[in-house]
Amino acid sequence: MNKNELVEQIAERSGLSKGQASEALGATISAIEDSLAAGQEIAITGFGKFSVAHRDARQGTNPATGEPMHIAASKSPRFSAGARLKDAVKS
């Protein structure tokens, strides 16, 4: 499913127009992005939790040369599925 198909599903299920559904989806995604950028977690009961994972700086190995190299610290988004979502996928 791509974004346009998701917007169509939202419009069908909520009774909104496709334009309104697109705006609602865009606002939801923006709110999640802004919260994660600020280091906050977003928990949606039954669906899951969005969070930011912090990776410390470390020493690695360049796979092409075998030489040691420094890997900088970084942050990445994480998603942990909730119980209701896990059950829906299992069945």
A tleap script that builds the chain and sets N, CA, C and O, in Angstrom:
source leaprc.protein.ff14SB
mol = sequence {
  NMET ASN LYS ASN GLU LEU VAL GLU GLN ILE
  ALA GLU ARG SER GLY LEU SER LYS GLY GLN
  ALA SER GLU ALA LEU GLY ALA THR ILE SER
  ALA ILE GLU ASP SER LEU ALA ALA GLY GLN
  GLU ILE ALA ILE THR GLY PHE GLY LYS PHE
  SER VAL ALA HIE ARG ASP ALA ARG GLN GLY
  THR ASN PRO ALA THR GLY GLU PRO MET HIE
  ILE ALA ALA SER LYS SER PRO ARG PHE SER
  ALA GLY ALA ARG LEU LYS ASP ALA VAL LYS
  CSER
}
set mol.1.N position { 0.854 -1.173 0.000 }
set mol.1.CA position { 0.000 0.000 0.000 }
set mol.1.C position { 0.899 1.234 0.000 }
set mol.1.O position { 1.836 1.333 0.792 }
set mol.2.N position { 0.599 2.175 -0.901 }
set mol.2.CA position { 1.354 3.422 -0.920 }
set mol.2.C position { 0.523 4.527 -0.262 }
set mol.2.O position { -0.588 4.288 0.209 }
set mol.3.N position { 1.080 5.733 -0.239 }
set mol.3.CA position { 0.426 6.829 0.466 }
set mol.3.C position { -0.952 7.144 -0.129 }
set mol.3.O position { -1.904 7.371 0.617 }
set mol.4.N position { -1.070 7.162 -1.464 }
set mol.4.CA position { -2.361 7.465 -2.087 }
set mol.4.C position { -3.413 6.424 -1.731 }
set mol.4.O position { -4.569 6.766 -1.482 }
set mol.5.N position { -3.022 5.170 -1.705 }
set mol.5.CA position { -3.961 4.110 -1.331 }
set mol.5.C position { -4.364 4.236 0.130 }
set mol.5.O position { -5.514 3.974 0.481 }
set mol.6.N position { -3.431 4.634 0.984 }
set mol.6.CA position { -3.739 4.847 2.395 }
set mol.6.C position { -4.713 6.010 2.550 }
set mol.6.O position { -5.659 5.920 3.333 }
set mol.7.N position { -4.496 7.087 1.823 }
set mol.7.CA position { -5.414 8.238 1.870 }
set mol.7.C position { -6.815 7.797 1.445 }
set mol.7.O position { -7.798 8.204 2.064 }
set mol.8.N position { -6.925 6.971 0.399 }
set mol.8.CA position { -8.228 6.475 -0.046 }
set mol.8.C position { -8.914 5.654 1.046 }
set mol.8.O position { -10.117 5.789 1.268 }
set mol.9.N position { -8.144 4.804 1.725 }
set mol.9.CA position { -8.705 3.988 2.820 }
set mol.9.C position { -9.184 4.877 3.969 }
set mol.9.O position { -10.256 4.644 4.529 }
set mol.10.N position { -8.393 5.894 4.320 }
set mol.10.CA position { -8.782 6.808 5.394 }
set mol.10.C position { -10.064 7.532 5.014 }
set mol.10.O position { -10.971 7.658 5.836 }
set mol.11.N position { -10.147 8.005 3.786 }
set mol.11.CA position { -11.334 8.726 3.314 }
set mol.11.C position { -12.569 7.825 3.364 }
set mol.11.O position { -13.630 8.245 3.824 }
set mol.12.N position { -12.427 6.592 2.890 }
set mol.12.CA position { -13.549 5.647 2.893 }
set mol.12.C position { -14.034 5.350 4.303 }
set mol.12.O position { -15.233 5.390 4.579 }
set mol.13.N position { -13.106 5.056 5.180 }
set mol.13.CA position { -13.465 4.607 6.531 }
set mol.13.C position { -13.943 5.731 7.434 }
set mol.13.O position { -14.683 5.484 8.386 }
set mol.14.N position { -13.529 6.976 7.151 }
set mol.14.CA position { -13.882 8.080 8.043 }
set mol.14.C position { -14.972 8.985 7.496 }
set mol.14.O position { -15.536 9.800 8.227 }
set mol.15.N position { -15.271 8.839 6.203 }
set mol.15.CA position { -16.275 9.714 5.609 }
set mol.15.C position { -15.724 11.071 5.215 }
set mol.15.O position { -16.489 11.969 4.867 }
set mol.16.N position { -14.416 11.234 5.265 }
set mol.16.CA position { -13.783 12.488 4.849 }
set mol.16.C position { -13.576 12.466 3.341 }
set mol.16.O position { -13.604 11.411 2.708 }
set mol.17.N position { -13.366 13.656 2.776 }
set mol.17.CA position { -12.999 13.708 1.363 }
set mol.17.C position { -11.536 13.265 1.252 }
set mol.17.O position { -10.823 13.213 2.254 }
set mol.18.N position { -11.096 12.950 0.040 }
set mol.18.CA position { -9.701 12.545 -0.144 }
set mol.18.C position { -8.754 13.675 0.239 }
set mol.18.O position { -7.685 13.427 0.796 }
set mol.19.N position { -9.139 14.909 -0.054 }
set mol.19.CA position { -8.311 16.060 0.318 }
set mol.19.C position { -8.168 16.191 1.822 }
set mol.19.O position { -7.073 16.426 2.333 }
set mol.20.N position { -9.285 16.036 2.533 }
set mol.20.CA position { -9.253 16.118 3.997 }
set mol.20.C position { -8.446 14.962 4.583 }
set mol.20.O position { -7.679 15.148 5.528 }
set mol.21.N position { -8.620 13.776 4.020 }
set mol.21.CA position { -7.883 12.611 4.508 }
set mol.21.C position { -6.387 12.798 4.273 }
set mol.21.O position { -5.576 12.426 5.122 }
set mol.22.N position { -6.016 13.370 3.129 }
set mol.22.CA position { -4.608 13.628 2.825 }
set mol.22.C position { -4.020 14.636 3.809 }
set mol.22.O position { -2.894 14.464 4.277 }
set mol.23.N position { -4.777 15.685 4.123 }
set mol.23.CA position { -4.331 16.684 5.098 }
set mol.23.C position { -4.177 16.060 6.480 }
set mol.23.O position { -3.213 16.346 7.191 }
set mol.24.N position { -5.127 15.210 6.860 }
set mol.24.CA position { -5.065 14.559 8.177 }
set mol.24.C position { -3.852 13.643 8.265 }
set mol.24.O position { -3.150 13.638 9.275 }
set mol.25.N position { -3.602 12.870 7.215 }
set mol.25.CA position { -2.438 11.985 7.215 }
set mol.25.C position { -1.151 12.800 7.253 }
set mol.25.O position { -0.230 12.470 8.001 }
set mol.26.N position { -1.083 13.852 6.461 }
set mol.26.CA position { 0.096 14.719 6.452 }
set mol.26.C position { 0.354 15.340 7.816 }
set mol.26.O position { 1.498 15.408 8.267 }
set mol.27.N position { -0.712 15.795 8.474 }
set mol.27.CA position { -0.578 16.395 9.807 }
set mol.27.C position { -0.107 15.360 10.825 }
set mol.27.O position { 0.699 15.673 11.702 }
set mol.28.N position { -0.604 14.136 10.711 }
set mol.28.CA position { -0.202 13.061 11.624 }
set mol.28.C position { 1.274 12.743 11.455 }
set mol.28.O position { 2.007 12.636 12.438 }
set mol.29.N position { 1.709 12.593 10.219 }
set mol.29.CA position { 3.113 12.289 9.953 }
set mol.29.C position { 4.017 13.421 10.429 }
set mol.29.O position { 5.071 13.168 11.012 }
set mol.30.N position { 3.613 14.663 10.187 }
set mol.30.CA position { 4.403 15.818 10.633 }
set mol.30.C position { 4.514 15.866 12.152 }
set mol.30.O position { 5.580 16.163 12.692 }
set mol.31.N position { 3.415 15.575 12.839 }
set mol.31.CA position { 3.432 15.580 14.302 }
set mol.31.C position { 4.376 14.503 14.838 }
set mol.31.O position { 5.104 14.741 15.802 }
set mol.32.N position { 4.366 13.328 14.223 }
set mol.32.CA position { 5.269 12.253 14.641 }
set mol.32.C position { 6.716 12.654 14.386 }
set mol.32.O position { 7.569 12.469 15.254 }
set mol.33.N position { 7.006 13.204 13.199 }
set mol.33.CA position { 8.364 13.642 12.866 }
set mol.33.C position { 8.861 14.697 13.845 }
set mol.33.O position { 9.984 14.608 14.340 }
set mol.34.N position { 8.016 15.708 14.128 }
set mol.34.CA position { 8.409 16.791 15.032 }
set mol.34.C position { 8.685 16.269 16.435 }
set mol.34.O position { 9.648 16.690 17.076 }
set mol.35.N position { 7.848 15.356 16.916 }
set mol.35.CA position { 8.040 14.807 18.254 }
set mol.35.C position { 9.324 13.989 18.339 }
set mol.35.O position { 10.069 14.104 19.312 }
set mol.36.N position { 9.586 13.168 17.331 }
set mol.36.CA position { 10.813 12.375 17.327 }
set mol.36.C position { 12.040 13.269 17.223 }
set mol.36.O position { 13.050 13.008 17.877 }
set mol.37.N position { 11.965 14.326 16.406 }
set mol.37.CA position { 13.088 15.258 16.274 }
set mol.37.C position { 13.389 15.944 17.604 }
set mol.37.O position { 14.535 16.299 17.882 }
set mol.38.N position { 12.347 16.130 18.428 }
set mol.38.CA position { 12.519 16.747 19.750 }
set mol.38.C position { 12.924 15.723 20.808 }
set mol.38.O position { 13.099 16.074 21.975 }
set mol.39.N position { 13.074 14.461 20.408 }
set mol.39.CA position { 13.500 13.422 21.337 }
set mol.39.C position { 12.377 12.809 22.148 }
set mol.39.O position { 12.638 12.103 23.123 }
set mol.40.N position { 11.131 13.061 21.768 }
set mol.40.CA position { 9.990 12.532 22.505 }
set mol.40.C position { 9.545 11.202 21.921 }
set mol.40.O position { 9.833 10.888 20.766 }
set mol.41.N position { 8.842 10.426 22.732 }
set mol.41.CA position { 8.236 9.171 22.278 }
set mol.41.C position { 6.770 9.417 21.971 }
set mol.41.O position { 6.141 10.289 22.572 }
set mol.42.N position { 6.227 8.649 21.036 }
set mol.42.CA position { 4.812 8.700 20.718 }
set mol.42.C position { 4.249 7.306 20.938 }
set mol.42.O position { 4.663 6.354 20.275 }
set mol.43.N position { 3.319 7.182 21.856 }
set mol.43.CA position { 2.702 5.886 22.150 }
set mol.43.C position { 1.244 5.930 21.744 }
set mol.43.O position { 0.493 6.787 22.209 }
set mol.44.N position { 0.836 5.004 20.873 }
set mol.44.CA position { -0.555 4.886 20.447 }
set mol.44.C position { -1.032 3.531 20.962 }
set mol.44.O position { -0.645 2.487 20.436 }
set mol.45.N position { -1.865 3.556 21.982 }
set mol.45.CA position { -2.297 2.344 22.660 }
set mol.45.C position { -2.863 1.329 21.673 }
set mol.45.O position { -3.736 1.645 20.866 }
set mol.46.N position { -2.352 0.110 21.752 }
set mol.46.CA position { -2.797 -0.970 20.891 }
set mol.46.C position { -2.084 -1.012 19.546 }
set mol.46.O position { -1.995 -2.075 18.932 }
set mol.47.N position { -1.573 0.127 19.076 }
set mol.47.CA position { -0.901 0.174 17.774 }
set mol.47.C position { 0.602 0.033 17.930 }
set mol.47.O position { 1.212 -0.842 17.317 }
set mol.48.N position { 1.204 0.890 18.748 }
set mol.48.CA position { 2.645 0.784 18.943 }
set mol.48.C position { 3.264 2.061 19.477 }
set mol.48.O position { 2.569 3.012 19.836 }
set mol.49.N position { 4.590 2.058 19.518 }
set mol.49.CA position { 5.331 3.184 20.073 }
set mol.49.C position { 6.445 3.575 19.116 }
set mol.49.O position { 7.218 2.731 18.664 }
set mol.50.N position { 6.516 4.867 18.814 }
set mol.50.CA position { 7.612 5.431 18.042 }
set mol.50.C position { 8.602 6.030 19.038 }
set mol.50.O position { 8.195 6.706 19.983 }
set mol.51.N position { 9.891 5.791 18.836 }
set mol.51.CA position { 10.906 6.346 19.721 }
set mol.51.C position { 12.185 6.615 18.936 }
set mol.51.O position { 12.291 6.275 17.758 }
set mol.52.N position { 13.147 7.227 19.609 }
set mol.52.CA position { 14.438 7.521 18.999 }
set mol.52.C position { 15.487 6.649 19.672 }
set mol.52.O position { 15.596 6.628 20.898 }
set mol.53.N position { 16.256 5.931 18.863 }
set mol.53.CA position { 17.344 5.100 19.378 }
set mol.53.C position { 18.648 5.871 19.227 }
set mol.53.O position { 18.920 6.451 18.176 }
set mol.54.N position { 19.445 5.871 20.282 }
set mol.54.CA position { 20.746 6.541 20.265 }
set mol.54.C position { 21.839 5.495 20.121 }
set mol.54.O position { 21.891 4.531 20.885 }
set mol.55.N position { 22.696 5.684 19.154 }
set mol.55.CA position { 23.831 4.783 18.967 }
set mol.55.C position { 25.094 5.546 19.320 }
set mol.55.O position { 25.350 6.619 18.773 }
set mol.56.N position { 25.881 5.001 20.228 }
set mol.56.CA position { 27.125 5.641 20.625 }
set mol.56.C position { 28.161 5.527 19.516 }
set mol.56.O position { 28.079 4.656 18.650 }
set mol.57.N position { 29.141 6.433 19.563 }
set mol.57.CA position { 30.263 6.347 18.628 }
set mol.57.C position { 31.040 5.073 18.934 }
set mol.57.O position { 31.091 4.625 20.080 }
set mol.58.N position { 31.644 4.495 17.898 }
set mol.58.CA position { 32.378 3.243 18.109 }
set mol.58.C position { 33.435 3.064 17.032 }
set mol.58.O position { 33.454 3.786 16.035 }
set mol.59.N position { 34.301 2.106 17.242 }
set mol.59.CA position { 35.303 1.738 16.254 }
set mol.59.C position { 34.743 0.619 15.389 }
set mol.59.O position { 34.147 -0.327 15.904 }
set mol.60.N position { 34.930 0.719 14.089 }
set mol.60.CA position { 34.494 -0.316 13.172 }
set mol.60.C position { 35.632 -0.682 12.245 }
set mol.60.O position { 36.761 -0.223 12.415 }
set mol.61.N position { 35.330 -1.499 11.275 }
set mol.61.CA position { 36.339 -1.912 10.301 }
set mol.61.C position { 35.821 -1.614 8.904 }
set mol.61.O position { 34.686 -1.951 8.571 }
set mol.62.N position { 36.657 -0.979 8.086 }
set mol.62.CA position { 36.314 -0.720 6.702 }
set mol.62.C position { 36.306 -2.061 5.981 }
set mol.62.O position { 37.342 -2.723 5.910 }
set mol.63.N position { 35.153 -2.479 5.441 }
set mol.63.CA position { 35.081 -3.800 4.826 }
set mol.63.C position { 35.949 -3.929 3.561 }
set mol.63.O position { 36.352 -5.036 3.203 }
set mol.64.N position { 36.235 -2.811 2.888 }
set mol.64.CA position { 37.032 -2.871 1.660 }
set mol.64.C position { 38.516 -3.034 1.944 }
set mol.64.O position { 39.223 -3.739 1.224 }
set mol.65.N position { 38.987 -2.366 3.017 }
set mol.65.CA position { 40.431 -2.374 3.287 }
set mol.65.C position { 40.810 -3.140 4.539 }
set mol.65.O position { 41.967 -3.524 4.712 }
set mol.66.N position { 39.825 -3.367 5.427 }
set mol.66.CA position { 40.129 -4.030 6.692 }
set mol.66.C position { 40.713 -3.082 7.728 }
set mol.66.O position { 41.028 -3.502 8.842 }
set mol.67.N position { 40.862 -1.803 7.374 }
set mol.67.CA position { 41.432 -0.802 8.293 }
set mol.67.C position { 40.395 -0.388 9.332 }
set mol.67.O position { 39.206 -0.317 9.023 }
set mol.68.N position { 40.834 -0.116 10.557 }
set mol.68.CA position { 39.903 0.391 11.573 }
set mol.68.C position { 39.412 1.786 11.184 }
set mol.68.O position { 40.145 2.569 10.581 }
set mol.69.N position { 38.182 2.075 11.535 }
set mol.69.CA position { 37.621 3.397 11.258 }
set mol.69.C position { 36.678 3.810 12.374 }
set mol.69.O position { 36.126 2.971 13.085 }
set mol.70.N position { 36.501 5.128 12.516 }
set mol.70.CA position { 35.617 5.683 13.544 }
set mol.70.C position { 34.206 5.795 12.964 }
set mol.70.O position { 34.024 6.318 11.865 }
set mol.71.N position { 33.218 5.306 13.700 }
set mol.71.CA position { 31.814 5.444 13.315 }
set mol.71.C position { 31.186 6.425 14.295 }
set mol.71.O position { 31.173 6.185 15.502 }
set mol.72.N position { 30.671 7.523 13.775 }
set mol.72.CA position { 30.126 8.593 14.614 }
set mol.72.C position { 28.845 8.158 15.324 }
set mol.72.O position { 28.148 7.246 14.881 }
set mol.73.N position { 28.555 8.831 16.434 }
set mol.73.CA position { 27.295 8.607 17.146 }
set mol.73.C position { 26.144 9.030 16.239 }
set mol.73.O position { 26.300 9.920 15.403 }
set mol.74.N position { 24.996 8.393 16.405 }
set mol.74.CA position { 23.847 8.729 15.567 }
set mol.74.C position { 22.542 8.443 16.295 }
set mol.74.O position { 22.514 7.787 17.336 }
set mol.75.N position { 21.466 8.955 15.716 }
set mol.75.CA position { 20.116 8.692 16.215 }
set mol.75.C position { 19.319 8.113 15.057 }
set mol.75.O position { 19.537 8.479 13.902 }
set mol.76.N position { 18.394 7.207 15.364 }
set mol.76.CA position { 17.521 6.672 14.318 }
set mol.76.C position { 16.136 6.403 14.911 }
set mol.76.O position { 16.010 6.088 16.094 }
set mol.77.N position { 15.101 6.529 14.078 }
set mol.77.CA position { 13.749 6.260 14.572 }
set mol.77.C position { 13.519 4.763 14.749 }
set mol.77.O position { 14.049 3.943 13.999 }
set mol.78.N position { 12.726 4.430 15.749 }
set mol.78.CA position { 12.355 3.036 16.004 }
set mol.78.C position { 10.850 2.942 16.155 }
set mol.78.O position { 10.193 3.892 16.579 }
set mol.79.N position { 10.312 1.783 15.804 }
set mol.79.CA position { 8.896 1.515 16.017 }
set mol.79.C position { 8.769 0.168 16.686 }
set mol.79.O position { 9.373 -0.812 16.250 }
set mol.80.N position { 7.986 0.121 17.741 }
set mol.80.CA position { 7.722 -1.119 18.456 }
set mol.80.C position { 6.219 -1.371 18.387 }
set mol.80.O position { 5.430 -0.567 18.885 }
set mol.81.N position { 5.826 -2.472 17.778 }
set mol.81.CA position { 4.405 -2.777 17.590 }
set mol.81.C position { 3.712 -3.084 18.911 }
set mol.81.O position { 4.292 -3.696 19.808 }
set mol.82.N position { 2.462 -2.647 19.013 }
set mol.82.CA position { 1.642 -2.920 20.185 }
set mol.82.C position { 0.962 -4.284 20.071 }
set mol.82.O position { 0.993 -4.919 19.017 }
set mol.83.N position { 0.359 -4.714 21.152 }
set mol.83.CA position { -0.246 -6.048 21.228 }
set mol.83.C position { -1.365 -6.237 20.204 }
set mol.83.O position { -1.435 -7.279 19.552 }
set mol.84.N position { -2.240 -5.242 20.055 }
set mol.84.CA position { -3.355 -5.381 19.125 }
set mol.84.C position { -2.860 -5.498 17.684 }
set mol.84.O position { -3.402 -6.284 16.907 }
set mol.85.N position { -1.832 -4.721 17.319 }
set mol.85.CA position { -1.262 -4.797 15.976 }
set mol.85.C position { -0.598 -6.140 15.742 }
set mol.85.O position { -0.742 -6.727 14.669 }
set mol.86.N position { 0.128 -6.630 16.734 }
set mol.86.CA position { 0.775 -7.951 16.615 }
set mol.86.C position { -0.267 -9.043 16.420 }
set mol.86.O position { -0.085 -9.940 15.596 }
set mol.87.N position { -1.355 -8.970 17.173 }
set mol.87.CA position { -2.419 -9.980 17.048 }
set mol.87.C position { -3.078 -9.914 15.666 }
set mol.87.O position { -3.387 -10.951 15.080 }
set mol.88.N position { -3.294 -8.709 15.145 }
set mol.88.CA position { -3.915 -8.553 13.829 }
set mol.88.C position { -3.043 -9.139 12.733 }
set mol.88.O position { -3.554 -9.726 11.780 }
set mol.89.N position { -1.742 -8.987 12.860 }
set mol.89.CA position { -0.819 -9.523 11.858 }
set mol.89.C position { -0.728 -11.030 11.947 }
set mol.89.O position { -0.599 -11.705 10.925 }
set mol.90.N position { -0.795 -11.569 13.158 }
set mol.90.CA position { -0.697 -13.028 13.350 }
set mol.90.C position { -1.884 -13.776 12.735 }
set mol.90.O position { -1.726 -14.871 12.194 }
set mol.91.N position { -3.066 -13.173 12.825 }
set mol.91.CA position { -4.266 -13.903 12.362 }
set mol.91.C position { -4.533 -13.743 10.883 }
set mol.91.O position { -5.502 -14.299 10.367 }
savepdb mol mol.pdb
quit
